[in-house]
Amino acid sequence: MRSVELASDDRLRAASDLYRGYAPLEVSYGTVRDYCEGADLFPALSCYNRDLKDIQRIWVLKTIMATVPVGGTLLEIGAGEPVIADILGRLGYRVIAVDPYEGAGNGPVEVEVFKELYPNLEYNLALFSTELEGVEPHSIDCCYSISVLEHIPLPELAKIGDAIRKFSKPGGRSIHAVDYVAGGPGSDYHFSMVATVFEAHRLSLQSLHRILTEADRDAETYWLSAESHNLWRGERPYDEFPMRRCLSLQIACDVP
């Protein structure tokens, strides 16, 4: 589906007016308010995957529109199906999607299809690292990712901050929405994972503990639903993939 079918030009103009005054927190979590706001503006986009990506895509779009001037150069880490990259390209950003499209982390491989559907961006078929070719150092206004960092092995994830710093302009932005398992299978690993992400961005672990405590107590927190979990489960028996409490953990900071 082309991005204009998910976010029309009229809807994007309305979003631009709404998002102009948005000031994202450095660390946050997805909320029901975020979801409902996105559903009002982009009803097709807000149910595209029927899981956390539906709230994450709209939060990343909102945060970039609010904090990165149009015309800036963006780099999406592990773009997958680059719906948001194409929308941002339509808005007037230069967007580089960095993804080898080899299917890692259940990611897609249909890059030629994507090039046809989503032409408003550049494709760099590689993993994002300090060794990335085809992108000039200190040329990027914002590096961002949507449900990607949790799929990167910890040794490589620990180096992600170095790569972001290498390619970002002074004063550049780093914006990420991360699936975080707060309870149930995988929760211990996910805490180590997000701690690594925070350390790579030179964010304090104290701020991580604070935001997780706040999310656990907040009635507005957007938790993955049973229906969405069942989609993730696929054909596996439930005992092999039982429910876990999962939210979107979000970073919107200056590159340290």
Backbone bond lengths (Angstrom), bond angles and torsions (degrees), N, CA, C in turn:
res aa  C-N    CA-C-N  psi(-1)  N-CA   C-N-CA  omega(-1)  CA-C   N-CA-C  phi
1 M - - - 1.463 - - 1.533 109.27 -
2 R 1.317 117.34 130.25 1.460 120.75 -179.77 1.525 110.47 -70.98
3 S 1.339 115.88 151.59 1.467 119.33 -173.06 1.520 112.28 -65.05
4 V 1.336 118.10 -27.18 1.460 119.61 -179.96 1.526 111.05 -66.20
5 E 1.338 117.63 -24.13 1.457 121.17 176.91 1.527 111.33 -76.77
6 L 1.321 116.82 -20.60 1.464 121.88 179.31 1.524 112.46 -96.89
7 A 1.330 115.84 -26.78 1.471 121.07 -179.13 1.519 107.39 -149.71
8 S 1.322 116.49 95.54 1.462 121.02 -177.41 1.528 110.50 -70.13
9 D 1.314 115.71 164.47 1.463 120.10 178.47 1.526 110.71 -61.40
10 D 1.314 117.98 -38.60 1.467 120.75 178.61 1.525 110.95 -63.34
11 R 1.328 116.69 -42.20 1.465 120.18 179.04 1.530 110.72 -65.96
12 L 1.316 116.99 -36.86 1.465 119.99 179.06 1.530 111.05 -67.70
13 R 1.315 117.45 -36.20 1.468 119.37 176.21 1.525 110.40 -65.15
14 A 1.321 116.90 -40.76 1.472 119.77 176.90 1.519 110.65 -64.06
15 A 1.337 116.75 -40.59 1.463 120.57 179.10 1.522 110.95 -64.87
16 S 1.331 116.75 -38.92 1.461 120.03 179.72 1.522 111.18 -59.85
17 D 1.331 116.50 -41.80 1.471 120.27 177.69 1.523 110.70 -64.83
18 L 1.332 116.84 -41.30 1.462 121.10 -177.16 1.528 111.58 -70.87
19 Y 1.343 116.93 -40.14 1.456 121.18 -172.91 1.519 113.10 -81.92
20 R 1.335 117.42 -10.85 1.463 119.78 -174.72 1.527 112.36 -55.56
21 G 1.319 116.89 -34.95 1.458 119.92 -177.66 1.516 114.10 -96.81
22 Y 1.325 117.78 7.97 1.461 120.67 -177.10 1.524 110.61 -76.68
23 A 1.314 116.13 129.15 1.467 121.90 178.81 1.525 107.77 -122.02
24 P 1.322 118.70 94.54 1.459 120.51 -175.33 1.520 112.49 -67.47
25 L 1.319 115.65 147.39 1.451 120.67 172.80 1.525 109.88 -73.30
26 E 1.318 116.59 156.37 1.459 120.39 179.22 1.529 111.06 -62.70
27 V 1.325 116.40 -40.57 1.467 121.35 173.48 1.527 107.73 -131.77
28 S 1.326 115.91 139.75 1.458 120.21 -177.34 1.525 108.88 -157.47
29 Y 1.322 115.76 -173.48 1.463 121.97 176.52 1.520 107.65 -142.34
30 G 1.337 115.46 154.78 1.452 120.06 -179.70 1.520 111.57 -66.02
31 T 1.325 116.10 142.67 1.458 121.67 -177.89 1.522 111.30 -125.53
32 V 1.312 114.93 162.86 1.456 120.79 175.65 1.527 109.84 -62.36
33 R 1.329 117.24 -35.24 1.471 120.36 175.94 1.530 110.19 -59.08
34 D 1.341 117.01 -45.18 1.461 120.35 177.13 1.526 110.57 -55.93
35 Y 1.327 115.28 -46.39 1.464 119.94 -177.35 1.527 111.19 -63.25
36 C 1.318 116.51 -47.16 1.468 119.85 -177.20 1.524 111.31 -66.99
37 E 1.323 117.05 -38.15 1.460 120.48 176.44 1.527 110.12 -61.31
38 G 1.342 116.21 -43.70 1.455 120.20 178.21 1.517 111.95 -65.78
39 A 1.331 117.01 -38.98 1.465 120.52 179.64 1.517 111.39 -64.88
40 D 1.330 117.52 -35.27 1.467 121.01 177.18 1.529 111.22 -66.33
41 L 1.341 116.46 -42.11 1.462 120.51 -175.30 1.522 112.53 -82.86
42 F 1.324 116.07 -43.75 1.467 121.70 -172.58 1.529 110.20 -131.97
43 P 1.323 117.94 71.50 1.470 119.47 -174.18 1.520 113.32 -59.27
44 A 1.327 118.75 -36.89 1.469 120.09 -179.91 1.519 111.31 -70.68
45 L 1.333 117.49 -38.92 1.463 121.36 -179.80 1.520 111.16 -70.15
46 S 1.339 117.15 -31.71 1.459 120.96 -174.94 1.525 113.15 -75.60
47 C 1.337 117.62 -7.15 1.467 119.83 176.75 1.524 110.68 -130.06
48 Y 1.324 116.93 24.66 1.461 121.14 -173.09 1.525 111.90 -69.02
49 N 1.337 117.35 -42.85 1.460 121.49 179.07 1.521 113.99 -104.31
50 R 1.325 115.78 -21.85 1.473 122.94 -175.83 1.529 111.53 62.15
51 D 1.327 115.58 38.47 1.459 120.69 173.35 1.525 108.34 -151.69
52 L 1.331 118.30 -161.68 1.461 121.20 -174.77 1.527 113.31 -60.07
53 K 1.323 117.94 -27.61 1.463 119.23 -179.11 1.520 112.53 -60.32
54 D 1.326 117.01 -26.68 1.461 119.60 -178.97 1.525 111.38 -64.75
55 I 1.307 117.30 -38.27 1.465 119.87 176.49 1.526 110.90 -81.95
56 Q 1.326 116.83 -33.68 1.465 120.25 -176.41 1.522 112.31 -68.96
57 R 1.330 116.67 -41.64 1.464 119.08 179.90 1.527 110.87 -59.15
58 I 1.332 115.96 -45.69 1.455 119.46 -176.04 1.527 110.48 -70.17
59 W 1.340 117.76 -36.92 1.472 119.45 177.17 1.528 110.97 -63.81
60 V 1.324 118.12 -43.23 1.462 120.78 179.14 1.525 110.23 -64.32
61 L 1.326 117.35 -44.08 1.464 120.62 177.28 1.517 110.84 -58.00
62 K 1.325 116.81 -47.98 1.459 121.47 179.78 1.521 111.55 -60.41
63 T 1.319 116.52 -44.50 1.456 120.71 -175.29 1.525 111.82 -68.43
64 I 1.323 116.87 -39.68 1.466 119.17 176.89 1.523 110.51 -67.64
65 M 1.315 118.11 -45.38 1.462 120.43 179.59 1.524 111.77 -59.73
66 A 1.330 116.94 -33.11 1.463 120.93 -177.10 1.519 113.33 -82.03
67 T 1.350 118.06 -24.04 1.465 119.00 -169.32 1.526 115.07 -123.86
68 V 1.321 118.72 -10.98 1.468 121.14 -179.79 1.521 108.09 -119.79
69 P 1.327 118.72 119.04 1.471 120.15 -178.09 1.523 112.48 -60.23
70 V 1.331 115.76 142.10 1.456 121.13 175.87 1.526 109.23 -57.31
71 G 1.320 115.73 139.12 1.453 121.22 -175.56 1.512 112.55 101.91
72 G 1.340 116.92 -13.77 1.452 121.01 178.40 1.516 111.56 -70.46
73 T 1.325 115.13 164.78 1.461 121.92 179.13 1.519 109.38 -100.37
74 L 1.321 116.32 125.43 1.454 123.31 -178.10 1.514 109.64 -113.98
75 L 1.334 116.16 149.27 1.461 121.79 175.12 1.516 107.92 -128.62
76 E 1.337 116.47 119.74 1.460 120.11 176.80 1.519 109.53 -96.65
77 I 1.322 115.95 122.78 1.460 123.11 179.59 1.526 108.55 -83.54
78 G 1.334 117.03 122.13 1.468 120.25 178.50 1.504 112.08 60.50
79 A 1.326 117.28 60.95 1.458 121.45 -167.21 1.523 113.72 -66.24
80 G 1.337 118.69 -28.11 1.453 118.69 -175.53 1.518 110.27 57.90
81 E 1.338 116.78 -137.79 1.464 119.09 173.34 1.529 107.51 -74.16
82 P 1.337 118.32 110.89 1.470 120.33 -165.78 1.527 114.28 -85.84
83 V 1.323 116.06 55.61 1.460 120.97 -178.57 1.530 110.88 -60.92
84 I 1.329 116.54 -50.30 1.460 119.97 -177.05 1.521 110.45 -68.84
85 A 1.326 117.78 -37.57 1.463 120.54 176.82 1.522 110.44 -58.38
86 D 1.326 117.10 -42.51 1.466 120.57 179.98 1.523 111.00 -66.84
87 I 1.328 116.93 -41.27 1.468 120.09 177.34 1.522 110.21 -61.06
88 L 1.327 116.91 -44.68 1.463 120.47 179.56 1.528 110.87 -64.62
89 G 1.323 117.12 -36.85 1.457 119.92 174.77 1.518 111.83 -62.77
90 R 1.325 116.99 -39.71 1.464 120.54 176.06 1.511 112.19 -63.23
91 L 1.322 116.86 -30.00 1.461 121.29 -179.84 1.522 112.72 -76.79
92 G 1.326 117.58 -12.73 1.460 120.02 178.04 1.507 115.18 113.19
93 Y 1.334 117.91 5.84 1.466 121.31 173.81 1.533 109.05 -83.86
94 R 1.326 115.52 152.15 1.457 120.02 165.75 1.528 106.15 -89.92
95 V 1.335 117.70 124.04 1.453 121.25 -175.32 1.526 109.62 -123.85
96 I 1.333 115.74 130.22 1.456 123.03 175.90 1.526 107.58 -112.60
97 A 1.319 116.26 118.68 1.460 121.25 177.46 1.524 108.67 -95.08
98 V 1.341 116.36 117.32 1.462 121.76 -178.32 1.521 108.13 -105.64
99 D 1.329 116.10 110.83 1.463 121.68 -177.36 1.526 107.46 -165.06
100 P 1.332 118.48 130.36 1.468 118.82 178.34 1.519 113.45 -73.74
101 Y 1.340 116.92 -15.23 1.462 122.05 -177.85 1.527 111.15 52.13
102 E 1.329 113.58 52.81 1.459 121.12 178.01 1.527 112.42 -111.68
103 G 1.338 116.94 5.33 1.457 120.40 176.05 1.513 115.22 86.98
104 A 1.344 118.91 8.43 1.469 121.05 -179.30 1.529 109.77 -63.21
105 G 1.366 115.63 143.02 1.464 120.37 179.44 1.512 112.90 59.84
106 N 1.337 116.36 34.36 1.466 122.67 -177.65 1.523 112.79 64.06
107 G 1.341 115.80 21.35 1.453 120.24 178.44 1.517 112.17 -75.95
108 P 1.337 116.57 168.17 1.465 120.82 -175.83 1.527 112.86 -81.01
109 V 1.308 114.70 164.64 1.464 121.59 177.21 1.537 111.07 -124.39
110 E 1.317 117.65 -0.56 1.470 121.37 -170.46 1.524 112.20 -85.32
111 V 1.325 117.27 56.47 1.455 119.08 -173.25 1.519 112.22 -65.49
112 E 1.311 119.34 -35.34 1.465 120.26 -179.86 1.526 110.85 -66.18
113 V 1.319 116.66 -36.42 1.462 120.05 174.67 1.523 110.04 -64.05
114 F 1.315 116.62 -43.90 1.464 120.75 -179.80 1.526 111.39 -62.83
115 K 1.318 117.06 -39.82 1.474 119.55 179.25 1.525 111.09 -60.52
116 E 1.326 116.27 -33.08 1.463 120.52 177.63 1.525 111.39 -74.80
117 L 1.336 116.56 -44.68 1.462 120.81 -177.39 1.521 112.86 -75.05
118 Y 1.341 116.18 -35.78 1.466 121.56 -172.44 1.531 109.32 -125.03
119 P 1.335 117.16 81.09 1.465 120.61 -174.68 1.531 114.49 -89.32
120 N 1.336 117.73 -3.14 1.465 119.98 -171.14 1.527 112.70 -91.30
121 L 1.330 116.24 36.62 1.454 121.72 -179.87 1.514 109.03 -157.55
122 E 1.334 115.53 172.12 1.459 122.37 176.60 1.524 108.77 -107.54
123 Y 1.328 116.61 143.70 1.455 122.27 -178.62 1.527 109.62 -110.04
124 N 1.332 115.80 126.53 1.461 122.16 175.05 1.533 106.24 -119.43
125 L 1.331 116.77 107.36 1.462 121.27 -171.03 1.519 110.42 -85.56
126 A 1.331 115.11 79.77 1.464 121.40 -177.36 1.517 109.00 -159.47
127 L 1.330 115.65 165.78 1.459 121.52 169.71 1.516 109.19 -78.88
128 F 1.319 116.35 146.82 1.458 120.36 177.82 1.517 109.55 -81.11
129 S 1.321 116.21 120.90 1.460 122.30 178.11 1.524 107.96 -161.07
130 T 1.312 116.42 177.41 1.471 119.82 177.00 1.520 111.45 -65.54
131 E 1.347 117.61 -15.74 1.467 121.48 -179.53 1.530 112.31 -91.26
132 L 1.309 117.70 3.63 1.460 120.90 -177.55 1.527 110.82 -58.08
133 E 1.323 115.73 133.21 1.460 122.11 177.27 1.527 109.88 -105.06
134 G 1.329 115.85 156.46 1.450 120.93 177.07 1.515 114.91 89.14
135 V 1.320 117.80 -0.11 1.468 122.56 175.67 1.523 107.78 -126.51
136 E 1.317 116.68 125.87 1.460 120.67 -178.64 1.528 110.73 -71.90
137 P 1.342 117.80 137.33 1.466 119.49 173.76 1.532 110.63 -57.49
138 H 1.325 114.75 143.78 1.469 122.77 176.18 1.532 112.31 58.72
139 S 1.347 115.77 39.04 1.464 120.10 -179.14 1.524 113.42 -116.93
140 I 1.336 117.57 -3.72 1.465 121.50 -171.64 1.524 110.81 -104.80
141 D 1.328 116.32 130.20 1.466 120.91 177.15 1.521 112.26 -80.64
142 C 1.332 116.98 -28.41 1.462 119.77 -179.42 1.520 109.77 -155.66
143 C 1.335 116.95 125.55 1.458 123.05 167.45 1.530 107.58 -97.54
144 Y 1.324 116.29 134.23 1.464 118.24 -179.32 1.524 110.42 -143.03
145 S 1.324 115.35 162.92 1.468 120.94 176.74 1.516 109.38 -151.55
146 I 1.333 114.68 154.01 1.459 122.55 -178.70 1.518 108.32 -131.19
147 S 1.330 116.91 105.83 1.469 122.39 177.73 1.519 111.23 56.79
148 V 1.330 115.84 50.56 1.462 121.75 -177.19 1.530 112.30 -126.52
149 L 1.323 117.97 -44.60 1.464 120.55 -170.64 1.520 112.09 -60.13
150 E 1.342 117.44 -31.44 1.467 119.27 -178.71 1.527 112.39 -69.05
151 H 1.323 117.61 -13.40 1.468 121.18 179.79 1.530 112.84 -93.99
152 I 1.332 117.53 -5.60 1.467 120.91 -177.69 1.530 108.98 -88.25
153 P 1.335 119.09 128.27 1.474 120.56 177.61 1.526 111.53 -55.30
154 L 1.321 116.06 146.42 1.469 120.46 -173.23 1.530 114.14 -54.61
155 P 1.338 120.85 -42.44 1.467 118.55 -179.59 1.531 112.71 -59.72
156 E 1.343 117.29 -40.21 1.458 120.48 177.77 1.526 111.24 -74.24
157 L 1.342 115.86 -36.11 1.464 120.14 -179.75 1.520 110.86 -62.98
158 A 1.336 116.96 -35.28 1.465 120.63 179.75 1.524 112.02 -62.69
159 K 1.341 116.64 -21.49 1.467 120.86 -178.39 1.518 113.05 -96.68
160 I 1.342 116.76 -0.76 1.460 119.67 -173.86 1.524 111.51 -64.13
161 G 1.330 116.53 -33.85 1.461 119.34 178.71 1.515 111.90 -64.14
162 D 1.338 117.56 -37.31 1.463 120.72 178.16 1.521 110.87 -62.65
163 A 1.343 116.24 -41.12 1.460 119.95 179.67 1.528 111.11 -67.50
164 I 1.319 116.57 -42.36 1.466 119.58 178.23 1.516 110.44 -61.84
165 R 1.331 117.34 -43.18 1.463 120.20 179.37 1.526 111.56 -65.26
166 K 1.336 117.32 -36.15 1.463 120.31 -178.47 1.532 111.27 -63.24
167 F 1.321 116.78 -41.59 1.461 119.33 -171.84 1.526 113.91 -97.18
168 S 1.330 118.34 -10.79 1.460 120.75 -177.26 1.524 111.73 -84.83
169 K 1.326 114.27 146.28 1.454 120.13 171.04 1.531 109.43 -69.28
170 P 1.334 118.32 157.79 1.461 119.49 170.58 1.535 109.55 -56.79
171 G 1.311 116.17 130.91 1.461 119.87 -176.97 1.515 113.75 81.01
172 G 1.344 117.53 10.37 1.462 120.74 178.98 1.513 112.16 -67.80
173 R 1.320 115.13 167.61 1.459 121.57 -176.87 1.523 110.53 -111.08
174 S 1.331 115.79 152.39 1.458 123.20 175.99 1.522 106.81 -130.64
175 I 1.340 116.74 116.61 1.460 122.54 -171.27 1.524 108.78 -130.10
176 H 1.333 116.32 123.05 1.462 119.62 -173.52 1.524 110.92 -145.08
177 A 1.342 115.69 138.04 1.457 122.69 170.60 1.525 107.34 -113.84
178 V 1.325 116.21 123.52 1.466 122.37 -170.62 1.528 109.34 -123.03
179 D 1.338 116.90 130.74 1.462 119.93 171.11 1.532 108.31 -66.98
180 Y 1.333 116.10 128.47 1.466 119.47 -179.23 1.527 110.20 -129.47
181 V 1.316 116.36 120.92 1.460 122.01 176.55 1.525 108.53 -85.86
182 A 1.325 115.71 107.93 1.461 120.98 -176.98 1.526 112.60 -88.25
183 G 1.320 117.69 -17.12 1.457 121.06 179.55 1.507 110.43 -160.50
184 G 1.320 115.71 143.75 1.456 120.15 -179.24 1.516 112.08 101.41
185 P 1.327 117.19 -170.09 1.468 120.59 -176.90 1.527 111.97 -55.88
186 G 1.324 115.27 129.72 1.458 119.90 178.28 1.513 115.16 94.08
187 S 1.335 117.75 -4.12 1.470 119.15 -173.79 1.526 112.25 -66.43
188 D 1.321 117.99 -37.85 1.467 119.57 179.27 1.528 110.69 -63.81
189 Y 1.337 116.09 -44.71 1.465 119.25 178.31 1.528 110.47 -62.70
190 H 1.317 117.28 -42.24 1.465 119.72 -177.28 1.515 112.03 -64.66
191 F 1.342 117.47 -33.57 1.465 117.57 175.48 1.530 110.08 -64.71
192 S 1.323 117.20 -43.45 1.471 120.00 176.77 1.522 110.68 -61.21
193 M 1.325 116.49 -38.47 1.460 121.22 -179.45 1.521 111.40 -63.67
194 V 1.341 116.69 -51.29 1.465 117.63 -177.53 1.527 111.16 -70.77
195 A 1.324 117.96 -30.38 1.466 119.60 173.81 1.521 110.24 -61.08
196 T 1.333 116.99 -38.58 1.460 121.07 176.90 1.526 111.07 -65.31
197 V 1.325 116.87 -40.84 1.469 120.88 177.31 1.523 110.44 -62.79
198 F 1.335 116.81 -43.78 1.466 120.10 179.22 1.521 110.71 -63.67
199 E 1.321 117.58 -43.35 1.458 120.59 179.81 1.524 110.99 -63.68
200 A 1.335 117.23 -38.49 1.463 120.88 178.28 1.519 111.47 -63.00
201 H 1.344 116.63 -30.01 1.466 121.46 178.58 1.523 112.36 -95.96
202 R 1.334 116.17 4.82 1.474 122.62 -179.14 1.527 111.54 57.33
203 L 1.329 114.16 38.53 1.456 121.95 172.39 1.526 108.14 -97.29
204 S 1.318 116.77 146.47 1.454 119.91 -173.71 1.521 111.60 -77.03
205 L 1.336 115.93 146.53 1.456 119.88 174.02 1.526 110.93 -67.07
206 Q 1.313 116.95 -23.79 1.464 119.91 175.45 1.531 110.15 -61.91
207 S 1.333 116.65 -40.84 1.465 119.38 178.57 1.520 110.85 -67.80
208 L 1.325 117.42 -31.60 1.461 120.49 176.45 1.522 110.44 -66.36
209 H 1.324 117.67 -48.30 1.471 120.86 178.11 1.529 110.13 -59.31
210 R 1.316 116.90 -41.26 1.466 120.49 -178.37 1.522 111.25 -62.57
211 I 1.341 117.33 -46.63 1.456 119.61 -174.56 1.528 110.56 -71.29
212 L 1.328 117.94 -32.54 1.465 119.98 178.51 1.523 110.95 -70.77
213 T 1.335 116.74 -37.78 1.466 120.27 176.18 1.516 110.57 -64.84
214 E 1.328 116.22 -42.45 1.464 120.77 179.36 1.526 110.84 -62.75
215 A 1.337 116.38 -45.02 1.463 119.89 -179.12 1.524 111.29 -62.10
216 D 1.321 117.00 -38.15 1.457 120.80 -177.78 1.527 111.42 -65.33
217 R 1.338 117.06 -28.48 1.457 121.59 -176.18 1.525 113.36 -95.91
218 D 1.320 117.64 -13.36 1.462 122.17 -169.78 1.530 110.71 -88.14
219 A 1.332 116.37 122.37 1.466 120.34 177.52 1.521 111.87 -64.65
220 E 1.346 117.76 -18.72 1.460 121.68 -178.21 1.533 113.21 -84.61
221 T 1.321 118.29 -8.06 1.468 120.27 -177.22 1.525 110.52 -60.38
222 Y 1.334 115.62 133.94 1.461 121.90 177.50 1.520 108.32 -89.63
223 W 1.341 115.82 107.97 1.462 121.73 177.98 1.529 109.60 -99.61
224 L 1.300 116.14 147.13 1.454 120.96 174.44 1.529 109.64 -57.12
225 S 1.320 116.56 132.88 1.465 120.58 -176.94 1.525 111.36 -82.63
226 A 1.327 114.94 164.67 1.463 119.92 175.02 1.526 111.01 -61.49
227 E 1.347 116.47 -37.05 1.457 120.33 178.99 1.531 111.08 -64.26
228 S 1.325 116.62 -41.72 1.463 120.24 178.90 1.524 110.64 -68.16
229 H 1.322 116.35 -40.95 1.465 119.25 177.06 1.524 110.73 -59.38
230 N 1.315 116.45 -38.39 1.460 119.82 -179.43 1.530 111.01 -65.30
231 L 1.334 116.88 -33.89 1.466 119.88 174.81 1.521 110.53 -64.96
232 W 1.341 116.47 -42.38 1.462 120.37 178.01 1.537 110.32 -63.69
233 R 1.324 116.93 -36.72 1.466 121.46 -177.43 1.523 111.34 -62.53
234 G 1.348 116.13 -37.81 1.457 119.44 -179.69 1.513 111.74 63.06
235 E 1.335 116.80 -129.87 1.461 121.68 -177.17 1.524 112.98 -94.71
236 R 1.327 117.24 3.32 1.465 119.12 179.41 1.528 110.78 -71.46
237 P 1.337 118.39 142.00 1.468 119.83 173.27 1.532 110.22 -57.75
238 Y 1.338 115.76 146.40 1.463 119.32 -176.55 1.523 111.51 -57.22
239 D 1.340 118.75 -38.13 1.460 120.98 -178.82 1.520 112.36 -63.00
240 E 1.325 117.49 -22.25 1.465 120.87 176.83 1.522 112.10 -85.11
241 F 1.332 116.70 -18.55 1.469 119.93 -178.02 1.524 109.49 -146.16
242 P 1.356 116.70 68.01 1.466 120.22 -177.82 1.527 111.72 -73.62
243 M 1.320 115.29 166.77 1.460 122.47 -177.00 1.521 110.87 -60.20
244 R 1.329 114.32 146.29 1.456 121.62 171.35 1.527 108.58 -137.98
245 R 1.332 116.69 152.89 1.470 121.42 177.95 1.530 107.78 -83.45
246 C 1.330 115.61 116.32 1.459 119.83 -172.58 1.524 109.35 -131.69
247 L 1.323 116.62 134.23 1.465 122.80 178.49 1.523 109.66 -131.00
248 S 1.316 115.41 174.56 1.466 121.38 174.64 1.524 108.50 -99.03
249 L 1.330 116.08 115.08 1.461 121.77 175.75 1.523 107.32 -95.53
250 Q 1.345 117.70 133.91 1.456 120.75 -166.32 1.525 111.57 -129.96
251 I 1.321 115.53 137.06 1.456 123.28 178.47 1.521 108.56 -123.18
252 A 1.322 116.95 132.30 1.462 122.28 175.67 1.525 106.66 -142.19
253 C 1.317 116.94 88.15 1.458 120.52 -172.07 1.522 110.98 -132.55
254 D 1.321 115.46 163.18 1.451 120.37 168.90 1.519 109.22 -70.45
255 V 1.330 116.24 147.66 1.461 119.68 178.74 1.521 108.49 -68.20
256 P 1.340 116.97 123.64 1.478 119.40 -176.68 1.538 111.24 -74.23
